[in-house]
Amino acid sequence: MELYLIRHPRPAVEPGICYGQTDLGLAEPVDAVAARLRPLLPESFALYASPLRRARLLAEALGTPQLDPRLKEIHFGDWEGRSFDDIGQAALDAWAAAPLDFAPPGGESPRQMSARAHAFLADLCAAPSVPAAVVVAHGGPLRALAGKLLGLPPERWLGLDFACGEATRIDLHHWGTVLRWFNR
């Protein structure tokens, strides 16, 4: 299967705001991003997307997506929509001390977000005869998907920096996985 992982276009949010599952609009025209991505995609493909607006709008510009909540960005709970300055250094230090397992109050940890993204991937891989799939989602779930497929330990997934409005192709074979290109 050819798997295309696309991060949503740049969101309309002020720098320094924690926004995870906050349903933001876009800071750039979705049609322009879709037009830029179309030549990179195969003629036909199964299309999946996070239901959050910033991913859903791009997916709808590319076709008719199946929306899957498992592809949502990490939920930051009480931190959603707050500035990192307001969250405070002590809370941010606690997160930095356990980056995979820390969950903000009322939110989820990166490991929990990864588990739901991996459940989506397991279902996708079990689907009969999907030659190409496009997934439009967010940085967190895309890192979890690519990291798992490429055999990286979770501690290294943050190094997979998915750029907004760009695509990555990973080919899945019965014998293994091949990273064809990243952030085009």
C-alpha positions in Angstrom: 0.0 0.0 0.0 1.1 3.5 -0.7 0.4 5.6 2.4 0.4 9.4 2.1 0.5 11.3 5.4 -0.6 15.0 5.1 -0.5 17.5 7.8 -3.3 20.2 7.7 -2.5 23.7 6.5 -1.3 26.3 8.9 -4.0 27.0 11.6 -5.2 30.5 12.4 -3.8 30.8 15.9 -1.5 33.2 17.7 2.0 31.9 18.4 2.5 30.5 21.9 -1.1 29.1 22.2 -1.6 25.5 23.2 -4.3 24.3 20.8 -4.3 20.4 20.4 -8.0 19.6 19.8 -9.2 23.2 19.7 -11.1 23.4 16.4 -9.3 26.2 14.6 -9.8 27.7 11.2 -7.0 28.0 8.7 -4.4 30.8 8.1 -4.0 29.9 4.4 -6.5 29.1 1.6 -7.3 25.4 1.6 -7.8 25.2 -2.2 -4.2 26.5 -2.8 -2.8 23.8 -0.5 -4.9 21.1 -2.2 -3.8 22.2 -5.7 -0.2 22.0 -4.6 -0.6 18.5 -3.1 -2.7 16.9 -5.9 0.2 16.2 -8.3 1.9 14.2 -5.5 -1.0 11.9 -5.0 -2.1 8.9 -7.1 -5.2 9.1 -9.3 -7.4 7.1 -6.9 -7.0 6.5 -3.2 -8.9 5.9 0.0 -9.1 9.2 1.9 -9.2 9.5 5.7 -9.1 12.6 7.9 -9.4 13.9 11.4 -12.8 15.5 11.9 -11.1 18.7 13.2 -11.8 21.6 10.8 -8.1 22.3 9.9 -7.7 18.7 8.6 -11.2 18.1 7.4 -11.3 21.1 5.1 -8.2 20.1 3.3 -9.4 16.5 3.0 -12.7 17.7 1.6 -10.8 19.7 -1.0 -9.0 16.5 -2.0 -12.1 14.3 -2.2 -14.7 12.7 0.1 -12.9 11.7 3.3 -13.9 9.1 5.9 -13.6 11.1 9.2 -12.0 9.2 12.0 -11.8 10.7 15.5 -8.7 8.5 16.2 -6.8 10.9 13.9 -7.4 14.0 16.1 -4.5 15.8 17.6 -3.6 15.2 21.2 -6.1 16.5 23.7 -4.4 19.1 26.0 -7.4 19.2 28.4 -7.3 22.3 30.6 -4.4 23.6 28.6 -6.5 24.0 25.4 -6.6 27.5 24.1 -4.3 28.9 26.8 -0.9 30.5 26.3 2.1 28.5 27.4 3.0 31.5 29.6 -0.3 31.1 31.4 0.1 27.4 31.8 3.3 28.1 33.7 6.8 26.8 33.9 6.3 24.2 36.6 3.6 22.5 34.5 5.7 22.7 31.4 8.7 21.2 33.3 6.6 18.3 34.5 5.7 17.6 30.8 9.3 17.9 29.7 10.3 15.4 32.5 8.0 12.7 31.1 7.2 13.7 27.5 5.5 10.5 26.5 3.4 9.8 29.6 2.5 13.3 31.0 -1.1 14.3 30.5 -2.3 17.8 31.3 -5.3 18.0 33.6 -8.3 16.7 31.7 -6.2 15.7 28.7 -4.3 12.8 27.4 -0.7 11.8 27.2 1.2 11.4 23.9 1.3 7.6 24.5 -2.6 7.6 24.8 -2.9 9.6 21.6 -0.5 7.2 19.9 -2.6 4.2 20.9 -5.6 5.6 19.2 -3.6 6.5 16.0 -2.1 3.0 16.0 -5.6 1.5 16.3 -6.6 3.4 13.2 -3.4 2.1 11.4 -4.2 -1.5 12.4 -7.7 -1.1 10.9 -6.4 0.5 7.7 -3.8 -2.3 7.2 -6.4 -4.9 7.8 -8.7 -3.4 5.1 -8.9 -5.6 2.0 -7.0 -4.4 -1.0 -6.4 -0.7 -0.4 -3.6 0.1 -2.9 -3.3 3.8 -1.8 -4.5 5.7 1.2 -4.3 9.4 2.1 -4.5 10.5 5.7 -5.0 14.2 6.5 -4.3 14.8 10.2 -2.1 16.6 12.7 1.5 16.5 13.7 1.1 14.2 16.8 -0.9 11.4 15.1 1.3 11.6 12.0 4.4 11.2 14.1 2.9 8.2 15.9 1.9 6.6 12.6 5.2 7.2 10.8 7.3 6.4 13.8 5.7 3.0 14.3 5.9 2.2 10.6 9.6 3.1 10.4 10.4 1.2 13.5 11.6 4.2 15.6 11.3 4.1 19.3 8.7 6.5 20.6 11.3 8.8 22.1 12.5 9.6 18.5 9.1 10.4 17.1 9.4 14.1 17.9 12.2 14.2 15.3 9.6 13.5 12.6 8.6 17.2 12.0 5.6 17.1 9.7 5.3 20.5 8.0 1.9 22.1 7.6 0.3 21.6 4.2 2.9 19.0 3.1 2.8 15.3 2.3 5.0 12.3 3.2 4.9 9.0 1.4 5.5 5.6 3.1 5.1 2.4 1.1 4.0 -0.7 3.1 5.0 -4.1 1.8 4.6 -7.6 3.2 8.4 -7.6 3.8 8.7 -4.1 5.4 8.2 -0.4 5.1 9.9 2.2 2.8 10.0 5.9 3.3 9.8 7.3 -0.2 9.8 11.0 0.6 9.1 13.4 3.5 7.5 16.8 3.6 6.9 17.6 -0.1 
